Amino acid sequence: MPHTVALFAAASGDQGPGNTIRIVLVASLLGAALLAWFLLRGYRNDDNND
């Protein structure tokens, strides 16, 4: 029984860069969406630019 606890502890502590990559991906997707919104809102035609 103590061996399985040690195995689970070792497995959970050695996850690698998974969480960091997820955070970077989500942040970059949000940043790209905000950048696209910021750039594309200048091309909106409101019919008041005579």
Secondary structure in CASP SS format (residue, H / E / C, confidence):
PFRMAT SS
TARGET T0000
AUTHOR 0000-0000-0000
METHOD secondary structure of the structure
MODEL  1
M C 1.00
P H 1.00
H H 1.00
T H 1.00
V H 1.00
A H 1.00
L H 1.00
F H 1.00
A H 1.00
A H 1.00
A H 1.00
S H 1.00
G H 1.00
D C 1.00
Q C 1.00
G C 1.00
P C 1.00
G H 1.00
N H 1.00
T H 1.00
I H 1.00
R H 1.00
I H 1.00
V H 1.00
L H 1.00
V H 1.00
A H 1.00
S H 1.00
L H 1.00
L H 1.00
G H 1.00
A H 1.00
A H 1.00
L H 1.00
L H 1.00
A H 1.00
W H 1.00
F H 1.00
L H 1.00
L H 1.00
R H 1.00
G H 1.00
Y H 1.00
R C 1.00
N C 1.00
D C 1.00
D C 1.00
N C 1.00
N C 1.00
D C 1.00
END
